[in-house]
Amino acid sequence: MFRPRELPNITKDIVINNDIYVVAGILYLNSAEHQFKHEKGAWYIKVDDGSFVEIGQGAMPGFILEERIDATGFDDFFEEIEE
């Protein structure tokens, strides 16, 4: 299983898939329930009014991947965790 890194290494705009991508230096993670972004050293979650709010110092998005995606940049954004 893989989760987002607390401080992902964002160096360029990149698309891993439709749900994981970097645009203008901002990493976006989309799940069926939530949209997260990492910007300026912090994680944010999209709320009902469409804005993003910071999820708190040291807080991590609830975004887990069962398997590694074989794509350039994946390891810059995700780390493996024990089940």
Secondary structure, 3 states (H helix, E strand, C coil): CEEECCCCCCCCCEEEECCEEEECCEEEEECCCCEEEEECCEEEEECCCCCEEECCCCCCCCCCECCCCCCCCHHHHEEECCC
